[in-house]
Amino acid sequence: LIFDEVMTGFGRTGTPFASQRFGVTPDLFTFAKGVTSAYVPLGGVAVRESLASHFDARPLPSGHTFSGHPVAMAAGVAAIAAYRDEKVFERARAAETELRSRLEQLRIRHAPLLGEVRGVGAFFALELVSDARERTPLVSWQGTQTLQPFFDDLLRRGLYMFGRYNVAIVSPPLTASAAEFDEAASILDDGLSALERSLT
Ligand SMILES: Cc1ncc(COP(=O)(O)O)c(C=O)c1O
């Protein structure tokens, strides 16, 4: 069993890794981004001991020019120390409550456009739909239209957001404060209202 924890690793879901949040123990999991708080490029694969020990006596012929670079490793060690000292994973768990309540309010205010809000930790998806009952995507998945004009409008208002097709992704810094969540929710509220006006 392999988990791709490139986006979900290092606290994003309110536990160190998403597999822990869901009570699953993968054989391998990949990680990157959050391992250095994304300040220095570093990625890796964590391997179950029973599989890793297979290579104790056998070579594993793989590598990259900059594998295990001391600068990247130092950034990883420093980020993990900061996560522990600043209780960052616990803060991501607390962010879940803060985000869910604000995003649920927005869902009610912006129904039927905001068809679904889902997520864990500090990682939510907002699904924009043109028909609430059928959950028809506002722009079709892998179609030619995108939500870029909506994201551009949010950026002009002061909120950076990105997404894929009809799904907008909410993944704030794990250290964001309640005041910052309020500010972001208020901008999102205005942006959704503007989108609704443009659709009528
Ligand atoms: C979930 C997920 N997996 C894998 C990757 C690819 O990672 P890399 O660029 O380290 O190959 C990405 C990159 O954004 C990702 O978001």
The ligand as an SDF file (V2000), in Angstrom:
LIG
                    3D

 16 16  0  0  0  0  0  0  0  0999 V2000
    0.0660   15.0110   -4.4100 C   0  0  0  0  0  0  0  0  0  0  0  0
    1.3080   15.1720   -5.2370 C   0  0  0  0  0  0  0  0  0  0  0  0
    2.0400   14.1080   -5.5520 N   0  0  0  0  0  0  0  0  0  0  0  0
    3.1610   14.2050   -6.2770 C   0  0  0  0  0  0  0  0  0  0  0  0
    3.5990   15.4260   -6.7330 C   0  0  0  0  0  0  0  0  0  0  0  0
    4.8670   15.4860   -7.5310 C   0  0  0  0  0  0  0  0  0  0  0  0
    5.9110   15.7570   -6.6920 O   0  0  0  0  0  0  0  0  0  0  0  0
    7.3890   16.0200   -7.2630 P   0  0  0  0  0  0  0  0  0  0  0  0
    7.3360   17.3400   -7.9520 O   0  0  0  0  0  0  0  0  0  0  0  0
    8.2170   16.0390   -6.0190 O   0  0  0  0  0  0  0  0  0  0  0  0
    7.7030   14.9020   -8.1760 O   0  0  0  0  0  0  0  0  0  0  0  0
    2.8830   16.5610   -6.4560 C   0  0  0  0  0  0  0  0  0  0  0  0
    3.3360   17.8800   -6.9360 C   0  0  0  0  0  0  0  0  0  0  0  0
    2.6880   18.8820   -6.8060 O   0  0  0  0  0  0  0  0  0  0  0  0
    1.6990   16.4450   -5.6730 C   0  0  0  0  0  0  0  0  0  0  0  0
    0.9830   17.5160   -5.3570 O   0  0  0  0  0  0  0  0  0  0  0  0
  1  2  1  0
  2  3  1  0
  2 15  2  0
  3  4  2  0
  4  5  1  0
  5  6  1  0
  5 12  2  0
  6  7  1  0
  7  8  1  0
  8  9  2  0
  8 10  1  0
  8 11  1  0
 12 13  1  0
 12 15  1  0
 13 14  2  0
 15 16  1  0
M  END
$$$$
